[in-house]
Amino acid sequence: MDQHMHHGPDYRPPFAEGGEGVCFGKGDWRSYEQGIQKEWLVTNGLGGYASSSIIGVNTRKYHGLLIASLSPPVKRTLVLSKVDERLEVQGRTYNLATNHTGGGVTEFGYVHLQRVSLETFPTFIFSFADIFLQKQIFMIYGENTTVILYRISNGISPAVLRLIPLVNCRDFHWTTRRGQINFAREEIPRGVAVRAVPQVPALHLVCSEGGFTGRDDWFYDMFYPEEQNRGLPAREDHYIPGNFTIALAPGEEKTITFIATLEEVFTLDGEALLEMETRRSHELVERAGQRDSFARSLVRAADAFIVHRRSTGAKSIIAGYHWFSDWGRDAMIALPGLTLVTRRYDDAREILLTFARYCKDGLLPNTFPDAGEEPLYNTVDASLWYFQAVWKYLQYTGDHRFVRRNIYPVLREIIDHHIRGTRFNIRVDEDGLLAAGSPGVQLTWMDARVDEWVVTPRHGKPVEINALWYNALCILRELAGRYKDDFPYDDIMVRCKDNFLKKFWYDQGGYLYDVIGPEGGDASLRPNQVIALSLPFTLVDPQRGARILRRVWQELYATYGLRSLSHYDPRYRGVYGGDRRQRDGAYHQGTVWSWLMGPFVTALRRVYNYSPASRLLAARFLAPFREHLREHGVGYISEIFDGNEPVIPRGAIAQAWGVAEVLRAYVEDVLEIKPG
């Protein structure tokens, strides 16, 4: 190395370090099995994404460098599985790819991986011979475009970098084998356009340096261990249209932009694109105004879930990655954390207005239409959570003009329909409590069902539904008073308040029944009662609240959330895994849910009158999530965890309401940064 090398004040080293973010080193992938336990994810605001393991091997059918959303945020389609790199120098080939086939791990490129940083966007640094190669992956917001930015510091010998794209064209829930899809390639300036099926635009693969050599080939038998664990097809073939070749001179430092896109117009200035996307991410974090590093990390994570929906022409909230779409219930629970704590008030307003427009018979959609068809309204709680989302919106913004004009009439409509009775046997009973459903109809968030087997039947009067019902009545009364409107529901409110504890309080256990049915109360110890303690208008006094929280802490708390059923219950299932029947059988029968930490922490602070001791305890409950950001979906909060120790993360690697509720509870109840 030149001993006299010096740089001016504006010099930026090719592998510059950043600020906040999660970093990994070789100790995190000493073995292949260790390396595949952590996954990265970047998104594009349309429901599309790029994702893989931190060592670059795809372990799921949902992994890929470009999963495009053809009808945002759905119709997600895998078009580029990965790009494998080879670097040839002095007659030797350094293979940077890691791949697993049916015969086992066949390529071990992760041995050359020196460091991985997930600050803003995933960055991988490889070191071999006297060469450094940095690979940074990001997406263009609002486009089905993935960019890979390579920065290479070559050694003393000439070298050649070869990029090999593995292409596909299938629904991201499926797998394909050679012969099922007919690919056609057309060479274009700086790359190739690959076409497969008429419904999917051509995939453009272009590179700023070197040249492309077309040659039809296949990668056979890629193996996805995560799919095998789920009892699903786990092998796949990928089409290879050719390869890109870039020459490197001795001592050369080169920046290379590789783009995969379904867009017709694109630029090859990767540095400018990276600056644009980095600026956008940083502006979102700064807008939220948080100085705490954990809160800032969650603000960054929140952006992944706020997406554009083409069918409504407005923003929506995607429930999780990799496989969930946008659902009404999840959107309303997640809205305060994702859009209000982060000060994305325009997004909040847009989402609230969209759901108001689709309200029908007093119900909000459980799922939205994609092609003009009727939405599904099979949920009892989405409409009730809507009241809470509106109330939080008003607390943060004071925007009564918007609510009075656009939302308030819908709130009244919801209450009126519930009192008269609406779909799915949702109706107010003589005792003022809300009943819903019938045998075989699942309307609450605990809705797992396998064919004809209803895993957690909760028809009747579920505890959280009635807590939400009373909360909704109180919110409407407050707004009616402010807007000088009549409120003809006082009698129902009084009956609901008088009967809630009479019906739900289980004195022998010191907690609330989960459901009141024709046969009486269901004494299953579940976390739904915590929601009743966390809402702003609660029906539970602090003394009973303290007893409830103690039982919940003893039997349901499990580091990263609350178990969905007490581990003392004979129906308890402590491990989430296996085929669909096994997984859905455990989903709400012991599996831990991260989003429940939000209401649990808020209930704790309220029950103990926001004492300093309760604040310290709340901080202790949320502290483990700092370390969790380093595992599973790195930088995100997982959907679920095993109920049994060691509480292994399962399900979706990034879940909207998990991120949202941990962020909201941390900012409001630990940092004590609250709306006016």
Secondary structure as GFF3:
##gff-version 3
##sequence-region A 1 676
A	DSSP	beta_strand	23	25	.	.	.	ID=ss1
A	DSSP	three_ten_helix	26	28	.	.	.	ID=ss2
A	DSSP	alpha_helix	32	35	.	.	.	ID=ss3
A	DSSP	beta_strand	38	43	.	.	.	ID=ss4
A	DSSP	beta_strand	49	53	.	.	.	ID=ss5
A	DSSP	beta_strand	64	71	.	.	.	ID=ss6
A	DSSP	beta_strand	74	89	.	.	.	ID=ss7
A	DSSP	beta_strand	92	95	.	.	.	ID=ss8
A	DSSP	beta_strand	98	101	.	.	.	ID=ss9
A	DSSP	beta_strand	104	108	.	.	.	ID=ss10
A	DSSP	three_ten_helix	109	112	.	.	.	ID=ss11
A	DSSP	beta_strand	113	117	.	.	.	ID=ss12
A	DSSP	beta_strand	123	128	.	.	.	ID=ss13
A	DSSP	beta_strand	131	139	.	.	.	ID=ss14
A	DSSP	beta_strand	145	153	.	.	.	ID=ss15
A	DSSP	beta_strand	159	171	.	.	.	ID=ss16
A	DSSP	beta_strand	184	188	.	.	.	ID=ss17
A	DSSP	beta_strand	191	195	.	.	.	ID=ss18
A	DSSP	beta_strand	203	207	.	.	.	ID=ss19
A	DSSP	beta_strand	211	223	.	.	.	ID=ss20
A	DSSP	alpha_helix	225	229	.	.	.	ID=ss21
A	DSSP	beta_strand	235	248	.	.	.	ID=ss22
A	DSSP	beta_strand	253	261	.	.	.	ID=ss23
A	DSSP	alpha_helix	270	288	.	.	.	ID=ss24
A	DSSP	alpha_helix	293	302	.	.	.	ID=ss25
A	DSSP	three_ten_helix	303	305	.	.	.	ID=ss26
A	DSSP	beta_strand	306	309	.	.	.	ID=ss27
A	DSSP	beta_strand	314	317	.	.	.	ID=ss28
A	DSSP	beta_strand	320	321	.	.	.	ID=ss29
A	DSSP	alpha_helix	328	335	.	.	.	ID=ss30
A	DSSP	pi_helix	336	340	.	.	.	ID=ss31
A	DSSP	alpha_helix	345	357	.	.	.	ID=ss32
A	DSSP	alpha_helix	382	397	.	.	.	ID=ss33
A	DSSP	alpha_helix	400	402	.	.	.	ID=ss34
A	DSSP	pi_helix	403	407	.	.	.	ID=ss35
A	DSSP	alpha_helix	408	420	.	.	.	ID=ss36
A	DSSP	three_ten_helix	423	425	.	.	.	ID=ss37
A	DSSP	beta_strand	427	428	.	.	.	ID=ss38
A	DSSP	beta_strand	434	435	.	.	.	ID=ss39
A	DSSP	beta_strand	449	450	.	.	.	ID=ss40
A	DSSP	beta_strand	453	454	.	.	.	ID=ss41
A	DSSP	beta_strand	461	462	.	.	.	ID=ss42
A	DSSP	alpha_helix	463	482	.	.	.	ID=ss43
A	DSSP	alpha_helix	490	504	.	.	.	ID=ss44
A	DSSP	beta_strand	505	506	.	.	.	ID=ss45
A	DSSP	beta_strand	511	512	.	.	.	ID=ss46
A	DSSP	beta_strand	515	517	.	.	.	ID=ss47
A	DSSP	beta_strand	520	522	.	.	.	ID=ss48
A	DSSP	alpha_helix	528	534	.	.	.	ID=ss49
A	DSSP	alpha_helix	542	555	.	.	.	ID=ss50
A	DSSP	beta_strand	562	563	.	.	.	ID=ss51
A	DSSP	alpha_helix	580	587	.	.	.	ID=ss52
A	DSSP	beta_strand	592	593	.	.	.	ID=ss53
A	DSSP	three_ten_helix	594	596	.	.	.	ID=ss54
A	DSSP	alpha_helix	597	607	.	.	.	ID=ss55
A	DSSP	alpha_helix	612	622	.	.	.	ID=ss56
A	DSSP	alpha_helix	624	628	.	.	.	ID=ss57
A	DSSP	beta_strand	632	633	.	.	.	ID=ss58
A	DSSP	beta_strand	640	641	.	.	.	ID=ss59
A	DSSP	beta_strand	649	650	.	.	.	ID=ss60
A	DSSP	beta_strand	654	655	.	.	.	ID=ss61
A	DSSP	alpha_helix	656	665	.	.	.	ID=ss62
A	DSSP	pi_helix	666	670	.	.	.	ID=ss63
###
